C-alpha cells in the first residue's frame, strides 16, 4: 500500500509525484513504511528520480554496481569494448593503448562482465562516442601475460598488445 501514488499521464507527460519544500525547509513529499520493509520512495524509469537543489542523506548510500567511472570522448574511428586499456590522445579523445609503459594511460573502459559502473560522472548528451572510464572500484581489465605471469598484487602497465595491460617489471 502506498501513501501517495500517481502514475505519469502517457499522453500529457508530467511528473507522477511532485513536491516543494516549504519556507521552513520541510520536505514537500515524504515517504515511510511502518514495517521498515521496502523503500520510502520508489521510482522506476529513466530517470527514476530528479532533484533540483541539495540532497541530504543521513544513512548509507548503497550502489549495487562496482566502480566509479567518468565518461570520456573516444576516438571516432575506434570501436572499444569494456575492459580495454585507454590512453589520452589528440582532439580531447581516448584511444586503446598500443605501447608498453605508456605514460598517457587514462584507465580502463568500465562495464566488463558483472562489473558495471555504480556512478558515472560527466554523463552528457553528445554527438561523439563516449564511454565510461573506471577511476576506482572493481573493474575487469584485458591483460596480456606473455610478458610475465600476473599475480595478485602485481603492478600493471600498458602492453604492446592493443588495449591490454601487462605486468610491470620495471617500476620506474
Number of C-alpha atoms within 10 A of each C-alpha: 5 11 10 11 8 10 10 11 10 7 6 7 9 11 12 12 12 9 10 11 10 9 6 6 8 10 11 10 12 11 12 13 13 7 6 8 8 10 10 13 14 10 12 7 6 7 7 8 11 8 6 6 6 6 6 6 7 5 6 6 7 7 10 11 15 19 21 20 27 19 18 22 19 24 20 12 8 11 10 16 16 21 24 24 29 26 22 21 16 8 9 10 17 25 24 27 28 18 17 16 19 15 11 13 18 20 24 29 29 31 25 17 10 11 18 21 26 16 17 17 12 11 14 9 7 8 7 12 15 19 22 25 29 27 18 12 13 17 25 18 19 21 21 19 13 11 12 11 10 16 8 5 6 12 14 16 23 28 25 17 17 19 25 25 28 24 21 18 12 8 9 5
